[in-house]
Amino acid sequence: MRRALSGVGTAFVLVSTWALAASCDGTETSGAATSASSTSAQATSTTGGTGGAGGMGGAGGSGQGGEGGGTASNCPANTICLAVKPTETGAIMEGRLVAVWYQLNDDGPDPLPLIAYDTPFDPKAMKVEIPTASLMAPNEENLLCERSCDDEATCPCLSDPKVGVALVFVVRDADQSGSINIDEVNTEPYGVGFMAIGRSEAEYVPAPMPFDALFPEGIDKGTRGYRIIEGGPSDTLGRSKDGDVFDLNVCDAPSPECAAPSPGLI
């Protein structure tokens, strides 16, 4: 299922839902995460703004048979590569390419997303590369893991797996500060990667419950790009191969009419 990058005014938000057993009494709970944000080239945590309106999605991403996202191509080792796919016919504006870690389980208070990467986006580029070494690791509050309560800020992870999930956006630097803040991600996005970035300290193949709901093919060790597997009530994340290149769907500029295809993780 794909979602379209559309919104109210110029505000957008990507909402993801995932079931996670993380309640205070150990029973299964479900979480829905409101995603939208990004920040600096050296990866800093966000401070301000907590939402947006609208949604990213629609048609897009490569792949067949419900395995959209990654295509084999020339991508250096230890790098996340995305091919720029214009979705409109005009000139694409300059902006910034950002990656953001999110807490996908939103039961209880939600931690602020963590900006892992922020760099200039060249609208003439045909492909962008994100070295995995340049991505700031997710903080514990934004990890998917077993916890003793629903407040990630006060209840640390109790056990492995501990998995981070990040999304990639193209965002207009509205205040011309040279970096992106969370409010700009909420209101100024005009591109989105049809994929996700995952990070884990260990490999889990197959993934244990309830992680297998989001990672049906398992979880790779390290920082890796994951394909979007379409179908069912929500999309899930599939493992990728070395050299895979994902789609970066980009509109000309932030607009309520922007329909850049995006993962449908609900």
N, C-alpha and C positions, 0 to 999 in steps of 0.2 A: 504494500500500500504506500503510495507516494503522496506527498503533501505539496501544496503550492506556496511559493513565497508571496504572500499577499497580506494585507494588513489594514488597520484603521489609521487613516492619515499616513504617516511614514513610520509607524511603530510596528515592530514584528516581534514574535516570540516563538521559539520552538519548544513544544511540550512533548515530553517523553514519559511513558508509563512503564514501570517494571515492578514485578512482584518480588519482594525480598523478605525473607524470614528474619526480622530484626526487631521484634516487639519486646517490650520489657519483660514479659512473662515467657518469651521464647516461642510464642505462637506465630503463625505466618501472618504477615501484613502485606499490603500492597502500597506501592509508592508511585506518585506521578511527579515528574520533575519539570519545572518550568525552566527552559533553557533560553538564554540570550545574554551574551556578554563578550568581552575580550579586553586586552591591555598590552603591556609593553614588550619591547624587543627582548628585554632581559627577563621577562616573565615575572610580573608582580601580582599580588592578590588585589581584587577589586574592593573598592570602598564606596559604596553608594549605589543607589538605584537597585530595585529588586524585581523589575518586571518589564513588561511591554505588552503590547496588544497585537493580535494578528497571528500569523503562522507561516512557516516556511514549508514548502512542499511542492507537490505537483508531479509532473511526469519528468523523467530524466534519470540519469545514471545509465551505465552500460550494463551489459550482461543479459543472459537469457534464462528462462525457466526459473525466475524468482531468485537469481543470484546476481543482482545488479551491483555495480560499484567498481570493482577492479578489473583492469584489462592488462594483459601482458604487454610490456613495452620496455623502453630503456630507462631504468631508474637506478641511481647509484645505491650501493649498500648503505644501510643505516639511514635511510632517507624516506620521507613521506612525499610522494610525487602526485601532483594533480594536474590534469590537462584542462586548460581554460575552455569552457564551452559557452559561448555567448548565447543568450536566450532571446535577445532583441536585435534589431537591425541597425541601431544607431552607434555612436562612438561611446565606448566604455570610459567612464571617468576614472581618474586616479584615486586610489584609496589605500587601505592597509589590510594586509592579510593577517588574520589572528586565529589562534587556537585557544580553546577555553575548556578547562576541566569542570564538570558538573556533578552534583550529587543527584543521582537519578531516583533515589528514594526520598520522597518529600513528606513522609509522615513526621509530624512534629516540626519544630523550627528548622528552616533551611539555612545551611551555610552559604556565604557568598561564593559565587563561582571564582575559580582561580585562573587568571590569565597566564597561559603558559608560553605564548609566543606572539610577537607583534612586529611586523616588518612592512616596509613599503610594498604596495602592489602595483606592478607595471601593467597598465591596461593593454599594452601591445604584446605582452608575453603570451606564448602559446602553452607554456607549462611552468608551474611553480614547484619549488623543492623546499621541503622543511627538514633540515637535518635533525634526527631524533635527539642528538646531543644538545641541540639548542632549545629543546622543550623543557621547561621547568617541570619537575616531578609534581604530581598532585599531592596536596596536603591531606592529612588523614581525614579531615572533615568531609572531603569530597570523594573518599573512597567508598566503594560498595563492599560491605563486609558485615559480619555478624556483630551486633552491638547489644548492650543490655537495656537500652532505651532508644527512643526515637529522636533524641536531641544529639546530633553528631558532635556538637561543640563540647558537650559534657560527658558523653559516653564514647570512649575510644573503641577501636576494633578489638574484638576478643580473640579472633582466630583468623587463619588464612582460609580461603583466598582473600586478598585485598586488591581490588581492581579499580583503576581509574578509567573514566571514559571522557574523551574530549571531542568537541566539534570544531570545524574549521569554517570561518566566515570571511567575506570581504566587506569592509565597513568604511564609510566615509568619515574622514577626520574633520568633523563639523567645526570644532573649535580651533583647528589648525595648530594643535599643540605638539604634533609630531608623534603622538601615541593615542591609543584608543582607550576610552573608559567604558564602564558598563552601561551608562546611559546612552552612549553613542551606539553600542551594540544593540540596545533595545530599539533605537529609533532610526539608525542610519545604515543598516545592512543592505547590501544589494547583491550578495553572492553567498553560496553555501556549498560545502563539499558534500557530494553524495557518498558519504562514508563516515566512519568514526575512527578515532585514535584510541587504542586501549593500551593500558600499562599494567603489568603484573610482575612481581619479583620471581615468580615460578610458573612453570607450565602446568596446565590442568586439562588433560585430554583423556577422557571426557571431562567436562566441567561438572562439579558436584551440584546437587540441588541447593538453593534455587537458582544458582548462576546459569544452569543449563537453559533456563527460560530465555535469557538474553544471548547466551553464547552456545547455541546448539551444537556447534562443531568443536567446542573447546576453547581454551584460553591459552595464548602463546606467552612465553616468557619475554620480558622486555617491553619496549615501546614499539607497537606495530599498527599498521593500518588494517582496518577491518571492512570487509564488504558488507553492503546492505543486502540482506536476504528478504525478499518481498513475499507477501502471502500471509494469510491468517489475519487475526484481529490486529496484529501489530507486526512491524518489521523486527528482525533480529540481526545479530552481527555474526558474520562468517569470517573464518581465517583467510588471509591473503597469501599469495606467493611472493617471493623475492622478485623485484622488478615490476610488480603491478603498479599501474597508474590509474588513479581514481578521477572521476569527473568533478570539476569545480564549476558549477553552474552560476553564471554571472549575468545580471541585468545591466543596462546602461548606467543606471543611477538608482538611488533609493526612491521608491515610488509605490503607492498603493496598488499599482497595476503590475508590479514586478511579480512574475510567476516562476522564478527560478526553481527547478525541481530540488527537492530536499528529502531526506529520510523521513519515513512515516513510522516513527517509533511509538505509536500509540495504538 
